[in-house]
Amino acid sequence: MPSEPIIRLERVSQHYTEGAETRQVLREASVSFVAGDVLAVHGRSGIGKCTLLNPAAGIDSPPGGQAGVAGAR
């Protein structure tokens, strides 16, 4: 039986504004990880890998959605 997630991202959204343009990087992304999970994130440069992982690590707070580690938000 799987244990409770220690990292959870729920409906996380993130955008960046550059001049007059707004770039949507994440749109309501949800993912959770339990202790012992192994994760690999793969993709071309600029696709949003770090943007997804920064809230999971507590580096950034997403403007949309929720991110939590070990039950804290």
N, C-alpha and C positions, 0 to 999 in steps of 0.2 A: 504494500500500500504506500503510495507517495506521501511524503511529508508536506507540511505547509511551505509555501514559497518563502524564501528569505529575501528575494528581490522581486518587486512587482512594479511594472509600469502599466497604467491603465489609461487608455485613450489619450496618450501623450501627443500633443501637437507642438510644432515649432516652426516659426517663420523668421526670415531675416529680410530687412529692408535695405536695399542698396540704391541710393538716389531716389528715383521715382518708382523703382520696381520693388515689388515684394515677392520673395521666393519662398514658397511653402516647401519645407524640407521633410517634415513628418506630419502625417494627417491621421490622428486618432490611432496611433500604434499601441498595441497591447502585447505584453509578454511577461512571463514570470519564470523564475528559476528556483529550484529547490537545492538544498545543500548537496554537494557532490556532482551537480551538473557541470558539464564541460561545454564551453561556448566558443564558437568560431564565427566571426562576422566577416563576410567577404563581399567585395564589390568595388567598382571603380571609384576613383577619387571624386569626392564631392557628392556622393550619393546619400550621405547622412549617417554613416557608421558611428562616428564620434558623437554626433548630435543625439543618437539613440542611447549610446552608452554613458554619456556624461550625467544625465539624471539618475541612471542606475547606480553610478558611483557616488552620487551626492555632490558632484561638481557644479551642476546647473540645476535650477528649478524651472521646469517647463511652464510656459505661459498658459498652456492648455493641458488638462488631464492631471493625473497624480502619479508620483513616483515615491516608492517607499522601500526601505531596507529594514529587514527584521521587524516588520510591523509598524515602524515609525514612518510618518509622512512629513 
